[in-house]
Every structure is written in C-alpha cells, then in structure tokens.
Amino acid sequence: MFSLKLLTITTALSLGIIALPKLAVEAADAAVIDEPSDFAMVVDGDAEPIVSANPVFAFKTQSAGALMNDDLTASIDTITNPDLTVTDYTGSGSGWLLSASLSTLTTTAEGGQPISGTLHLAWLPIDKQHDFGNPLTPGPLTDDSQQRIFSLDTGSTVPFWDTRAKGTTIKATGQGVNQITFDPDATTFSLNQTDRVLPEEYTAGITWTLSATPA
C-alpha cells in the first residue's frame, strides 16, 4: 500500500500588548504583499506488484481400476482459500504478467507412477476495486460470459493473467486490487489413463509467478 508523507510545520506565535501614546499620523497607502506559500507532499508506492494465492484444491476420490483402463475427469470436493489476488500499488501503470506452472500428480508410496492430465480452473467474475482503463480477463471466455475457464497441462508453464499493454491498441491495466475466486462447481481435473496407479493420495502443486517486465 502507499503512504502519504506530510511535512507538518508548527509556528509559535506570541503577542504582547503595551500602551502607546497617541500619535498624529498621516494616512498612507497600504502595502500589498503577494507571496505564495509552497506545499509539498510525497506519495510512496510499492516497489513491485504482489500476488497472494494459497488455494488448496481437494478432488473427489477416484477408482484405481477405472484410471488404469481409461481417462477420468475428477471434480472438486472442496476448495480452501479460493481467492487469488494481485495487488499493484506501484503507480507505474505498466501492468504485469501472472504465469502458472502445474506439476504432475505424485504419491510418496513406492511403485506408483505420476499421473498426468489437464487442470481446468474455473472462477467467478473478477472483483476489480481499482484500475486504469478496462480490465483484461485472465484466460479465455467460455460461452457463458459470467464464467471463466483456464486449462493448464501438467508439466507446463503458461501465461495466466496478462495486464500489460499490447501494441498501441490495448493499454496496460491492473493497478489496485485485482481478485478472482475459484469456483468449486466448475473446476475439474482431466486425468490421463495410467497403468500403475496405487490406492494412495496423490498431490500436485501450482506455482504462480508474477512479473512486471514489459510485453
């Protein structure tokens, strides 16, 4: 966040009153002094944009036998901490790029093969508190203009949310607070068929990388 550094100057005033004798004075033109007062204020911005994302996606239990024979689509059981927020109080107005990297699903049990697939992240409409210009929506739009879907393959790193300027037609956005909330009802994981899958817990991770370099 930014802070205002205000310079406050307190001037001490004193007033003494004494009795003066009455003097005869001639009227004179009043002197007019036109002297402006300076005012200074420093606005301090953040050094760089900040991303806050700690969602935990728990998918429903799948059948080992079914995954050995065919591809499966796993739906969400719960999402803890579903919000992803990028806060940009730099004041630069140059935008930023948020990329996502997804690892394969692995288990700590001996003998289990990693499970590959495609994660389909869905989220509700963006809650934008501040911005320069019109917002750019992360990921492609689906037919439903209120629902956003983004697909991410295991082992890949792809741009997720890009608010940087694009040539001369699209100006940079992303100043202030930019937030999305992942939707548990529409987020799914398409799992590829695997010959050696164990009846164990498999985990994977999404790495979010925020960059402020120009496009």
MARBA-3410 file (N, C-alpha, C, O; in Angstrom, 1 decimal):
215
0.8,-1.2,0.0,0.0,0.0,0.0,0.9,1.2,0.0,2.1,1.2,0.3 ~ 0.3,2.4,-0.4,1.1,3.6,-0.4,0.8,4.4,0.9,-0.3,4.2,1.5 ~ 1.7,5.3,1.2,1.5,6.1,2.4,1.8,7.6,2.0,2.6,7.8,1.0 ~ 1.3,8.5,2.6,1.5,9.9,2.4,2.4,10.5,3.5,2.2,10.3,4.6 ~ 3.5,11.0,3.0,4.4,11.7,4.0,4.2,13.2,3.9,4.5,13.8,3.0
3.6,13.7,5.0,3.2,15.1,5.0,4.1,15.8,6.0,4.4,15.4,7.1 ~ 4.7,16.9,5.5,5.5,17.7,6.3,4.7,18.7,7.1,4.0,19.6,6.5 ~ 4.7,18.6,8.4,3.9,19.5,9.3,4.8,20.4,10.0,5.7,20.0,10.7 ~ 4.6,21.7,9.8,5.4,22.8,10.5,4.5,23.6,11.4,3.5,24.1,11.0 ~ 4.9,23.6,12.7,4.2,24.4,13.7,4.9,25.7,14.0,6.1,25.6,14.4
4.3,26.8,13.8,4.9,28.1,14.1,4.4,28.7,15.3,3.2,28.8,15.5 ~ 5.3,29.0,16.3,4.9,29.5,17.6,4.6,31.0,17.4,5.4,31.8,16.8 ~ 3.4,31.4,18.0,3.1,32.8,17.9,3.0,33.4,19.3,2.4,32.7,20.2 ~ 3.5,34.6,19.5,3.3,35.3,20.8,2.8,36.7,20.6,3.1,37.3,19.5 ~ 2.1,37.2,21.5,1.5,38.6,21.4,1.7,39.3,22.6,1.2,38.9,23.7
2.4,40.5,22.6,2.5,41.3,23.7,1.7,42.6,23.5,1.8,43.2,22.4 ~ 1.1,43.1,24.5,0.3,44.4,24.4,0.8,45.4,25.3,0.9,45.1,26.5 ~ 1.2,46.6,24.8,1.6,47.7,25.7,0.8,48.9,25.3,0.2,49.0,24.2 ~ 0.8,49.8,26.2,0.1,51.1,26.0,1.0,52.1,25.3,2.1,52.3,25.7 ~ 0.6,52.6,24.2,1.4,53.6,23.4,0.7,54.9,23.4,-0.5,55.1,23.5
1.5,56.0,23.4,0.9,57.3,23.4,0.3,57.6,22.0,0.7,57.0,21.0 ~ -0.7,58.4,22.0,-1.4,58.7,20.8,-0.5,59.6,20.0,-0.1,60.7,20.4 ~ -0.3,59.2,18.7,0.5,60.0,17.8,-0.4,60.4,16.6,-1.2,59.7,16.1 ~ 0.0,61.6,16.1,-0.7,62.1,14.9,0.0,61.5,13.7,1.2,61.7,13.5 ~ -0.7,60.7,12.9,0.0,60.1,11.7,-0.8,60.5,10.5,-2.1,60.7,10.5
-0.2,60.6,9.4,-0.8,60.8,8.1,-1.2,59.5,7.4,-0.5,58.5,7.6 ~ -2.3,59.5,6.8,-2.7,58.3,6.1,-1.8,57.9,4.9,-1.3,58.8,4.2 ~ -1.5,56.7,4.8,-0.6,56.2,3.7,-1.2,55.0,3.0,-2.0,54.3,3.6 ~ -0.7,54.8,1.8,-1.2,53.7,1.1,-0.8,52.4,1.8,0.4,52.3,2.2 ~ -1.7,51.4,1.9,-1.3,50.1,2.5,-0.5,49.3,1.5,-0.7,49.3,0.3
0.6,48.7,2.1,1.4,47.9,1.3,0.8,46.5,1.0,0.2,45.9,1.9 ~ 0.8,46.1,-0.2,0.3,44.8,-0.7,1.4,43.8,-0.9,2.3,44.1,-1.8 ~ 1.4,42.7,-0.2,2.5,41.7,-0.4,1.9,40.5,-1.0,0.9,39.9,-0.5 ~ 2.4,40.1,-2.2,1.9,38.9,-2.9,3.0,37.8,-2.8,3.8,37.8,-3.7 ~ 2.9,37.0,-1.8,4.0,36.0,-1.7,3.4,34.6,-1.5,2.7,34.3,-0.4
3.5,33.7,-2.5,2.8,32.4,-2.4,3.5,31.5,-1.3,4.7,31.7,-1.1 ~ 2.7,30.6,-0.7,3.3,29.6,0.2,3.4,28.2,-0.5,2.5,27.8,-1.2 ~ 4.6,27.6,-0.4,4.8,26.3,-1.0,4.2,25.2,-0.2,4.2,25.2,1.0 ~ 3.7,24.1,-0.9,3.2,22.9,-0.2,3.8,21.7,-0.9,3.9,21.6,-2.1 ~ 4.3,20.8,-0.1,5.0,19.6,-0.6,4.4,18.4,0.0,4.0,18.3,1.2
4.2,17.3,-0.9,3.6,16.0,-0.4,4.3,14.9,-1.2,4.5,15.0,-2.4 ~ 4.7,13.9,-0.5,5.4,12.8,-1.2,4.4,11.6,-1.2,3.9,11.2,-0.1 ~ 4.2,11.0,-2.3,3.4,9.8,-2.5,4.3,8.6,-2.7,5.1,8.6,-3.7 ~ 4.2,7.6,-1.8,5.1,6.5,-1.9,4.4,5.3,-2.4,3.4,4.9,-1.8 ~ 4.9,4.6,-3.5,4.2,3.4,-4.0,5.0,2.2,-3.7,6.2,2.3,-3.3
4.4,1.0,-3.8,5.1,-0.2,-3.6,6.2,-0.4,-4.7,6.0,0.1,-5.8 ~ 7.2,-1.2,-4.4,8.3,-1.4,-5.3,7.9,-2.3,-6.5,8.3,-2.1,-7.6 ~ 6.9,-3.2,-6.2,6.5,-4.1,-7.3,5.1,-4.7,-6.9,4.7,-4.7,-5.8 ~ 4.4,-5.2,-7.9,3.1,-5.9,-7.6,3.3,-7.1,-6.7,4.4,-7.7,-6.7 ~ 2.3,-7.5,-6.0,2.3,-8.6,-5.1,1.2,-9.6,-5.4,0.0,-9.1,-5.6
1.5,-10.9,-5.5,0.5,-11.9,-5.7,0.2,-12.6,-4.4,1.2,-13.0,-3.7 ~ -1.0,-12.9,-4.1,-1.4,-13.6,-2.9,-2.3,-14.8,-3.4,-3.5,-14.5,-3.8 ~ -1.8,-16.0,-3.3,-2.6,-17.1,-3.8,-2.2,-18.4,-3.0,-1.1,-18.8,-3.0 ~ -3.2,-18.9,-2.2,-2.9,-20.1,-1.4,-4.1,-21.0,-1.4,-4.5,-21.5,-0.4 ~ -4.7,-21.2,-2.6,-5.9,-22.1,-2.7,-5.4,-23.6,-2.5,-4.4,-23.9,-3.0
-6.2,-24.4,-1.9,-6.0,-25.8,-1.8,-7.2,-26.5,-2.4,-8.3,-26.5,-1.9 ~ -6.9,-27.2,-3.5,-7.9,-27.9,-4.3,-7.9,-29.4,-3.8,-6.9,-30.1,-4.0 ~ -9.0,-29.9,-3.3,-9.2,-31.3,-2.9,-10.2,-31.9,-3.9,-11.4,-31.6,-3.8 ~ -9.7,-32.9,-4.7,-10.6,-33.5,-5.6,-11.2,-34.8,-5.0,-10.7,-35.4,-4.1 ~ -12.3,-35.2,-5.6,-13.0,-36.4,-5.1,-12.2,-37.6,-5.4,-11.4,-37.7,-6.3
-12.4,-38.6,-4.5,-11.7,-39.9,-4.7,-12.0,-40.6,-6.0,-13.2,-40.7,-6.4 ~ -11.0,-41.1,-6.6,-11.1,-41.8,-7.9,-10.8,-43.3,-7.8,-10.2,-43.7,-6.8 ~ -11.3,-44.1,-8.7,-11.1,-45.6,-8.7,-9.8,-45.9,-9.4,-9.6,-45.5,-10.5 ~ -8.9,-46.6,-8.7,-7.6,-47.0,-9.3,-7.9,-47.9,-10.5,-7.2,-47.7,-11.6 ~ -8.8,-48.8,-10.4,-9.1,-49.7,-11.6,-9.6,-48.9,-12.8,-9.2,-49.2,-13.9
-10.5,-48.0,-12.5,-11.0,-47.2,-13.6,-9.9,-46.4,-14.3,-10.0,-46.2,-15.5 ~ -9.0,-45.8,-13.5,-7.9,-45.0,-14.1,-6.9,-45.8,-14.9,-6.3,-45.3,-15.8 ~ -6.8,-47.1,-14.5,-5.9,-48.0,-15.2,-6.4,-48.3,-16.6,-5.7,-48.7,-17.5 ~ -7.8,-48.2,-16.8,-8.4,-48.6,-18.0,-8.8,-47.5,-18.9,-9.0,-47.6,-20.1 ~ -8.9,-46.2,-18.4,-9.4,-45.2,-19.2,-9.1,-43.8,-18.5,-8.7,-43.7,-17.4
-9.2,-42.8,-19.4,-9.1,-41.4,-18.8,-10.3,-41.1,-17.9,-11.4,-41.6,-18.1 ~ -10.0,-40.3,-16.9,-11.1,-39.9,-16.0,-11.1,-38.4,-15.8,-10.1,-37.7,-16.0 ~ -12.3,-37.9,-15.4,-12.4,-36.4,-15.0,-12.8,-36.4,-13.6,-13.9,-36.8,-13.2 ~ -11.9,-35.8,-12.8,-12.2,-35.6,-11.3,-12.8,-34.3,-11.1,-12.3,-33.2,-11.6 ~ -13.8,-34.2,-10.3,-14.5,-33.0,-9.9,-14.0,-32.6,-8.5,-13.4,-33.4,-7.7
-14.2,-31.4,-8.1,-13.8,-30.8,-6.8,-14.6,-31.3,-5.7,-15.9,-31.3,-5.8 ~ -14.0,-31.6,-4.6,-14.7,-31.9,-3.3,-14.8,-30.6,-2.5,-15.9,-30.2,-2.2 ~ -13.6,-30.0,-2.3,-13.6,-28.7,-1.6,-12.5,-27.8,-2.1,-11.5,-28.4,-2.6 ~ -12.6,-26.5,-2.0,-11.5,-25.6,-2.2,-11.4,-24.7,-1.0,-12.3,-24.0,-0.6 ~ -10.2,-24.8,-0.4,-9.9,-24.0,0.8,-9.1,-22.7,0.3,-8.2,-22.8,-0.5
-9.4,-21.6,0.9,-8.8,-20.3,0.5,-8.9,-20.1,-1.1,-7.9,-20.1,-1.7 ~ -10.1,-19.9,-1.6,-10.3,-20.0,-3.0,-9.9,-18.7,-3.8,-10.0,-18.6,-5.0 ~ -9.4,-17.6,-3.1,-9.2,-16.4,-3.7,-7.7,-16.3,-4.2,-6.8,-16.8,-3.6 ~ -7.5,-15.7,-5.4,-6.2,-15.3,-5.9,-6.3,-13.8,-6.1,-7.2,-13.3,-6.8 ~ -5.3,-13.1,-5.5,-5.3,-11.6,-5.6,-3.9,-11.1,-6.1,-2.9,-11.5,-5.6
-4.0,-10.2,-7.0,-2.8,-9.4,-7.4,-3.0,-8.0,-7.0,-3.9,-7.3,-7.5 ~ -2.1,-7.5,-6.2,-2.2,-6.1,-5.7,-1.1,-5.3,-6.3,0.1,-5.6,-6.2 ~ -1.5,-4.2,-7.0,-0.5,-3.4,-7.7,-0.7,-1.9,-7.3,-1.5,-1.2,-7.8 ~ 0.2,-1.5,-6.3,0.2,-0.1,-5.9,1.5,0.6,-6.2,2.0,1.5,-5.5 ~ 2.1,0.1,-7.4,3.4,0.7,-7.8,3.1,2.1,-8.4,4.0,3.0,-8.3
1.9,2.4,-8.9,1.7,3.6,-9.6,2.3,3.8,-11.0,2.2,4.8,-11.6 ~ 2.9,2.7,-11.4,3.6,2.8,-12.7,2.6,2.7,-13.9,2.8,3.3,-15.0 ~ 1.5,2.0,-13.7,0.5,1.8,-14.8,1.0,1.0,-15.9,0.4,1.0,-17.0 ~ 2.1,0.2,-15.7,2.7,-0.6,-16.8,2.1,-2.0,-16.9,2.4,-2.7,-17.9 ~ 1.3,-2.5,-15.9,0.7,-3.8,-15.9,1.7,-4.9,-15.5,2.8,-4.6,-15.0
1.3,-6.1,-15.5,2.1,-7.2,-15.1,1.6,-8.5,-15.7,0.5,-8.6,-16.3 ~ 2.4,-9.6,-15.6,2.1,-10.9,-16.1,2.1,-11.9,-15.0,3.2,-12.0,-14.3 ~ 1.0,-12.7,-14.8,1.0,-13.8,-13.8,1.0,-15.1,-14.6,0.1,-15.3,-15.4 ~ 2.0,-15.9,-14.4,2.1,-17.2,-15.1,1.8,-18.3,-14.1,2.0,-18.2,-12.9 ~ 1.4,-19.5,-14.6,1.1,-20.6,-13.8,1.8,-21.8,-14.3,1.9,-22.1,-15.5
2.4,-22.6,-13.3,3.1,-23.8,-13.6,2.5,-25.0,-12.8,2.3,-24.8,-11.6 ~ 2.1,-26.1,-13.4,1.5,-27.2,-12.8,2.4,-28.4,-12.8,2.8,-28.8,-13.9 ~ 2.6,-29.0,-11.6,3.4,-30.3,-11.6,2.5,-31.5,-11.8,1.3,-31.4,-11.8 ~ 3.1,-32.6,-12.0,2.3,-33.9,-12.2,1.9,-34.3,-10.8,2.5,-34.0,-9.8 ~ 0.8,-35.1,-10.8,0.4,-35.7,-9.6,1.3,-36.9,-9.2,1.5,-37.8,-10.0
1.8,-36.9,-8.0,2.7,-37.9,-7.5,2.2,-38.4,-6.1,1.5,-37.7,-5.4 ~ 2.7,-39.6,-5.8,2.5,-40.1,-4.4,3.8,-40.5,-3.8,4.8,-40.8,-4.5 ~ 3.8,-40.5,-2.5,5.1,-40.8,-1.7,5.2,-42.4,-1.6,6.2,-42.9,-1.2 ~ 4.1,-43.1,-2.0,4.2,-44.6,-1.9,5.1,-45.1,-3.0,5.1,-44.6,-4.1 ~ 5.8,-46.2,-2.6,6.7,-46.8,-3.6,6.0,-47.5,-4.7,5.0,-48.3,-4.4
6.4,-47.3,-5.9,5.9,-48.1,-7.0,4.8,-47.4,-7.8,4.4,-47.8,-8.9 ~ 4.3,-46.2,-7.4,3.3,-45.5,-8.1,3.9,-44.6,-9.1,4.8,-43.9,-8.9 ~ 3.3,-44.6,-10.3,3.7,-43.7,-11.4,3.0,-42.4,-11.3,1.9,-42.3,-10.7 ~ 3.7,-41.3,-11.7,3.0,-40.0,-11.7,1.8,-40.0,-12.6,1.7,-40.7,-13.6 ~ 0.8,-39.2,-12.3,-0.4,-39.1,-13.1,-0.4,-37.7,-13.8,-0.3,-36.7,-13.1
-0.5,-37.7,-15.1,-0.5,-36.5,-15.9,-2.0,-36.2,-16.2,-2.9,-37.0,-16.0 ~ -2.2,-35.0,-16.7,-3.5,-34.6,-17.1,-3.6,-33.1,-17.3,-2.6,-32.4,-17.5 ~ -4.8,-32.6,-17.3,-5.1,-31.2,-17.6,-6.0,-30.6,-16.5,-7.1,-31.1,-16.3 ~ -5.6,-29.6,-15.8,-6.4,-28.9,-14.8,-7.2,-27.8,-15.4,-6.7,-26.9,-16.1 ~ -8.5,-27.8,-15.2,-9.4,-26.8,-15.8,-9.9,-25.9,-14.6,-10.8,-26.3,-13.9
-9.2,-24.8,-14.5,-9.6,-23.8,-13.4,-10.7,-22.9,-13.8,-10.7,-22.3,-14.9 ~ -11.7,-22.9,-13.0,-12.9,-22.0,-13.2,-13.0,-21.0,-12.1,-12.7,-21.3,-11.0 ~ -13.5,-19.8,-12.4,-13.6,-18.8,-11.4,-14.8,-17.9,-11.7,-15.3,-17.8,-12.8 ~ -15.2,-17.2,-10.7,-16.3,-16.3,-10.8,-15.9,-15.0,-11.4,-14.7,-14.8,-11.5 ~ -16.8,-14.1,-11.8,-16.4,-12.8,-12.4,-15.4,-12.0,-11.5,-15.4,-12.2,-10.2
-14.5,-11.3,-12.1,-13.5,-10.5,-11.4,-14.1,-9.4,-10.5,-15.0,-8.7,-10.9 ~ -13.5,-9.3,-9.3,-13.9,-8.2,-8.4,-12.7,-7.2,-8.5,-11.7,-7.4,-7.9 ~ -12.9,-6.2,-9.3,-11.9,-5.2,-9.5,-12.2,-3.9,-8.7,-13.2,-3.3,-9.0 ~ -11.4,-3.6,-7.8,-11.6,-2.4,-7.0,-11.1,-1.1,-7.6,-11.7,-0.1,-7.6 ~ -9.9,-1.3,-8.3,-9.3,-0.1,-8.9,-8.7,-0.6,-10.2,-8.3,-1.8,-10.4
-8.5,0.4,-11.2,-7.8,0.0,-12.4,-7.6,1.2,-13.2,-8.3,2.2,-13.1 ~ -6.6,1.2,-14.2,-6.5,2.1,-15.2,-7.2,1.5,-16.5,-6.7,0.5,-16.9 ~ -8.3,2.1,-17.0,-8.9,1.6,-18.2,-9.7,0.3,-17.9,-10.1,0.0,-16.8 ~ -10.0,-0.4,-19.0,-10.9,-1.6,-18.9,-10.1,-2.8,-18.4,-8.9,-2.9,-18.8 ~ -10.7,-3.7,-17.6,-9.9,-4.9,-17.2,-9.7,-5.9,-18.3,-10.5,-6.0,-19.2
-8.6,-6.6,-18.2,-8.4,-7.7,-19.1,-8.6,-9.0,-18.3,-8.1,-9.2,-17.2 ~ -9.4,-9.9,-18.8,-9.8,-11.1,-18.1,-8.8,-12.2,-18.3,-8.3,-12.4,-19.4 ~ -8.3,-12.8,-17.3,-7.4,-14.0,-17.4,-8.1,-15.1,-18.1,-9.2,-15.5,-17.9 ~ -7.3,-15.8,-19.0,-7.8,-17.0,-19.7,-8.9,-16.7,-20.7,-9.4,-15.5,-20.8 ~ -9.3,-17.7,-21.5,-10.3,-17.5,-22.5,-11.7,-17.5,-21.9,-11.9,-18.1,-20.8
-12.6,-16.8,-22.5,-14.0,-16.8,-22.1,-14.7,-18.1,-22.6,-14.4,-18.5,-23.7 ~ -15.6,-18.6,-21.8,-16.5,-19.6,-22.3,-17.7,-19.0,-22.9,-17.8,-17.8,-23.0 ~ -18.7,-19.8,-23.3,-19.9,-19.3,-23.9,-20.7,-18.5,-22.9,-21.4,-17.5,-23.2 ~ -20.6,-18.9,-21.6,-21.2,-18.1,-20.5,-20.3,-17.0,-20.1,-19.2,-17.2,-19.6 ~ -20.7,-15.7,-20.4,-19.9,-14.6,-20.2,-19.6,-14.3,-18.7,-18.6,-13.6,-18.4
-20.3,-15.0,-17.8,-20.0,-14.8,-16.4,-19.1,-15.9,-15.8,-18.7,-15.8,-14.7 ~ -18.7,-16.9,-16.6,-17.9,-18.0,-16.2,-16.6,-18.0,-16.9,-16.6,-17.9,-18.2 ~ -15.4,-18.1,-16.2,-14.1,-18.1,-16.9,-13.5,-19.5,-16.7,-13.6,-20.0,-15.6 ~ -12.9,-20.0,-17.7,-12.2,-21.3,-17.6,-10.8,-21.2,-18.1,-10.6,-20.5,-19.2 ~ -9.9,-21.8,-17.4,-8.5,-21.8,-17.9,-7.9,-23.2,-17.7,-8.0,-23.8,-16.7
-7.3,-23.7,-18.8,-6.8,-25.1,-18.8,-5.3,-25.1,-18.7,-4.6,-24.3,-19.4 ~ -4.8,-25.9,-17.9,-3.3,-26.0,-17.6,-2.9,-27.4,-17.6,-3.3,-28.2,-16.7 ~ -2.0,-27.8,-18.5,-1.5,-29.2,-18.5,-0.4,-29.4,-17.5,0.3,-28.5,-17.1 ~ -0.3,-30.6,-16.9,0.8,-30.9,-16.0,2.1,-30.8,-16.7,2.3,-31.2,-17.9 ~ 3.1,-30.3,-16.0,4.4,-30.1,-16.5,4.6,-28.9,-17.4,5.7,-28.7,-18.0
3.6,-28.0,-17.5,3.7,-26.8,-18.3,3.7,-25.6,-17.5,3.2,-25.5,-16.4 ~ 4.2,-24.5,-18.1,4.1,-23.1,-17.6,3.5,-22.2,-18.6,4.1,-22.1,-19.7 ~ 2.4,-21.6,-18.3,1.7,-20.8,-19.3,1.3,-19.4,-18.7,1.1,-19.4,-17.5 ~ 1.1,-18.4,-19.5,0.6,-17.1,-19.0,-0.8,-17.3,-18.6,-1.6,-17.9,-19.2 ~ -1.2,-16.8,-17.4,-2.5,-16.9,-16.8,-3.3,-15.6,-16.9,-4.4,-15.6,-17.2
-2.6,-14.5,-16.4,-3.3,-13.2,-16.3,-2.3,-12.2,-16.8,-1.3,-11.9,-16.1 ~ -2.6,-11.5,-17.9,-1.7,-10.5,-18.5,-2.4,-9.2,-18.6,-3.3,-9.0,-19.4 ~ -1.9,-8.2,-17.9,-2.5,-6.9,-17.9,-1.6,-5.8,-18.6,-1.8,-4.6,-18.5 ~ -0.5,-6.3,-19.2,0.4,-5.4,-19.9,-0.1,-4.8,-21.2,-1.1,-5.4,-21.7 ~ 0.4,-3.7,-21.6,0.0,-3.1,-22.9,0.3,-4.1,-24.0,1.3,-4.8,-24.0
-0.6,-4.1,-25.0,-0.4,-4.9,-26.2,-0.4,-3.9,-27.4,-1.4,-3.5,-28.0 ~ 0.8,-3.6,-27.9,1.0,-2.7,-29.0,0.4,-1.3,-28.7,0.6,-0.8,-27.6 ~ -0.3,-0.8,-29.6,-0.9,0.6,-29.4,-2.4,0.5,-29.2,-3.1,1.5,-29.0 ~ -3.0,-0.7,-29.3,-4.5,-0.8,-29.2,-5.0,-1.1,-27.8,-6.1,-0.7,-27.5 ~ -4.2,-1.9,-27.1,-4.6,-2.3,-25.7,-3.7,-1.7,-24.7,-2.5,-2.0,-24.7
-4.2,-0.8,-23.8,-3.3,-0.2,-22.8,-3.2,-1.1,-21.6,-4.0,-2.0,-21.4 ~ -2.2,-0.8,-20.8,-1.9,-1.6,-19.6,-3.0,-1.3,-18.6,-3.5,-0.2,-18.5 ~ -3.3,-2.4,-17.8,-4.3,-2.3,-16.7,-3.7,-2.9,-15.4,-2.5,-3.1,-15.4 ~ -4.5,-3.2,-14.4,-4.0,-4.0,-13.3,-3.6,-3.2,-12.1,-3.2,-3.8,-11.1 ~ -3.8,-1.8,-12.1,-3.5,-1.1,-10.9,-4.5,-1.3,-9.8,-5.7,-1.6,-10.1
-4.1,-1.3,-8.6,-5.0,-1.5,-7.4,-5.1,-3.0,-7.1,-4.2,-3.7,-7.2 ~ -6.3,-3.4,-6.6,-6.6,-4.7,-6.2,-7.3,-5.5,-7.3,-8.4,-5.1,-7.7 ~ -6.8,-6.6,-7.7,-7.4,-7.5,-8.8,-7.6,-8.9,-8.2,-6.6,-9.5,-7.8 ~ -8.8,-9.3,-8.1,-9.1,-10.6,-7.4,-10.0,-11.5,-8.2,-11.0,-11.0,-8.7 ~ -9.7,-12.8,-8.1,-10.7,-13.8,-8.6,-10.9,-14.8,-7.6,-10.0,-15.0,-6.7
-12.0,-15.5,-7.6,-12.4,-16.5,-6.7,-12.7,-17.8,-7.5,-13.6,-17.8,-8.3 ~ -11.9,-18.9,-7.2,-12.1,-20.1,-7.9,-13.4,-20.8,-7.6,-13.8,-20.7,-6.4 ~ -14.0,-21.4,-8.6,-15.4,-21.9,-8.5,-15.3,-23.5,-8.3,-14.9,-24.1,-9.2 ~ -15.7,-24.0,-7.2,-15.6,-25.5,-7.0,-16.5,-26.2,-7.8,-16.3,-27.4,-8.1 ~ -17.6,-25.6,-8.3,-18.6,-26.4,-9.0,-18.2,-26.6,-10.5,-18.7,-27.5,-11.2
-17.2,-25.8,-11.0,-16.9,-25.9,-12.4,-15.4,-26.3,-12.6,-15.0,-26.5,-13.7 ~ -14.6,-26.3,-11.6,-13.2,-26.7,-11.7,-13.0,-28.2,-11.7,-13.6,-28.9,-10.9 ~ -12.3,-28.7,-12.7,-12.2,-30.2,-12.9,-10.7,-30.5,-13.2,-9.9,-29.6,-13.6 ~ -10.4,-31.8,-13.1,-9.0,-32.3,-13.4,-9.2,-33.5,-14.4,-9.7,-34.5,-14.0 ~ -8.8,-33.3,-15.6,-8.9,-34.4,-16.6,-7.6,-35.3,-16.4,-6.5,-34.8,-16.7
-7.8,-36.5,-16.0,-6.7,-37.4,-15.7,-6.4,-38.4,-16.8,-7.3,-39.0,-17.3 ~ -5.1,-38.5,-17.2,-4.8,-39.4,-18.2,-4.6,-40.9,-17.7,-4.2,-41.1,-16.6 ~ -5.1,-41.8,-18.5,-5.0,-43.2,-18.1,-3.6,-43.6,-17.7,-2.6,-43.2,-18.4 ~ -3.4,-44.4,-16.6,-2.1,-44.7,-16.1,-2.1,-46.2,-15.8,-3.0,-46.7,-15.1 ~ -1.1,-47.0,-16.2,-1.1,-48.4,-16.0,-0.8,-48.8,-14.5,-1.4,-49.7,-14.0
0.1,-48.0,-13.9,0.4,-48.3,-12.5,0.0,-47.2,-11.6,0.8,-46.2,-11.4 ~ -1.2,-47.3,-11.1,-1.7,-46.3,-10.1,-2.0,-47.0,-8.8,-2.6,-48.1,-8.8 ~ -1.6,-46.4,-7.7,-1.8,-47.0,-6.4,-3.0,-46.4,-5.7,-3.4,-45.3,-5.9 ~ -3.7,-47.2,-4.8,-4.7,-46.6,-4.0,-4.2,-45.8,-2.8,-4.3,-46.1,-1.7 ~ -3.6,-44.6,-3.2,-2.9,-43.7,-2.3,-3.3,-42.3,-2.6,-4.0,-42.0,-3.6
-2.9,-41.4,-1.8,-3.1,-40.0,-2.0,-2.1,-39.4,-3.0,-0.9,-39.7,-2.8 ~ -2.5,-38.7,-4.0,-1.7,-38.1,-5.0,-1.8,-36.6,-4.8,-2.9,-36.0,-4.6 ~ -0.6,-35.9,-4.9,-0.6,-34.5,-4.8,0.1,-33.8,-5.9,1.0,-34.4,-6.6 ~ -0.2,-32.6,-6.2,0.4,-31.7,-7.2,0.4,-30.3,-6.7,-0.2,-30.0,-5.7 ~ 1.1,-29.4,-7.4,1.2,-28.0,-7.0,1.1,-27.1,-8.2,1.7,-27.4,-9.2
0.5,-25.9,-8.0,0.6,-24.8,-8.9,1.5,-23.8,-8.4,1.4,-23.3,-7.3 ~ 2.5,-23.4,-9.2,3.4,-22.3,-8.9,3.0,-21.1,-9.7,2.9,-21.1,-10.9 ~ 2.7,-20.0,-8.9,2.3,-18.7,-9.5,3.6,-17.8,-9.6,4.2,-17.6,-8.6 ~ 3.9,-17.3,-10.7,5.0,-16.4,-10.9,4.5,-15.0,-11.5,3.9,-15.0,-12.5 ~ 4.8,-13.9,-10.7,4.4,-12.6,-11.1,5.6,-11.8,-11.7,6.6,-11.7,-11.0
5.4,-11.3,-12.9,6.5,-10.5,-13.5,5.9,-9.1,-14.0,4.8,-9.0,-14.4 ~ 6.8,-8.1,-13.8,6.4,-6.8,-14.2,7.1,-6.3,-15.4,7.1,-5.1,-15.7 ~ 7.8,-7.2,-16.1,8.6,-6.8,-17.3,7.6,-6.5,-18.5,6.5,-7.1,-18.6 ~ 8.0,-5.5,-19.4,7.1,-5.2,-20.5,6.9,-6.3,-21.4,7.7,-7.2,-21.5 ~ 5.7,-6.3,-22.1,5.4,-7.4,-23.1,6.3,-7.3,-24.3,6.2,-8.1,-25.2
END
